[in-house]
Amino acid sequence: MAEKKIIKITTPLTDAVARSLKAGDSVRITGSIFTARDAAHKRMSETLAQGGKLPFDIKGQIIYYVGPSPAKPGQPIGSAGPTTSGRMDKYSPELLSLGMKGMIGKGLRGQEVIDAIKRCGAVYFAAIGGAAALIAQTVKSYRVVDYEDLASEALAEMVVEDFPAIVVIDSEGNDYYKIGFKQYCRE
């Protein structure tokens, strides 16, 4: 079996880069990614519903569904493993329509999110659950952008270098979880 090539990408993502990625691609992400979990997503949605603006420019950005543990002395962040993405499904289509190009988490996504990914030319990446300490080693800096009261669930910006992820749903709606399952069942 041939070894898969690792694709290096930088943020913010352009339309061309997002559309070039295919389900199953292994990537290493360098640049700024934003972190937000359930509570931060809810607050962003409420802000938008009230006619407000997001506290960062979401165009071309990736949001990582993570609530990192506290940093040890001399480190920017503690363990930083992904959380279940489905909890953000009700918020994701709106953020994608505003120009978000990627999401990082773990687990399946609903059909409404998949449709929005296709419509907006975006990508859903999976980070490996259980590899939180390894992932944290790719984080070069971490700063809270807003919603400080949410503690580890605050909206934050992480600067990463070679953050490992896998394209699970590409801009054409191909789902690597489904593809992998079919391949496994054939063997």
Beta strands, then each sheet from edge to edge (+ up, - down):
strand 1: 6-10
strand 2: 26-35
strand 3: 62-64
strand 4: 102-105
strand 5: 123-126
strand 6: 139-146
strand 7: 155-169
sheet 1: 1+ 2+ 3+ 4+ 5+ 7- 6+
end
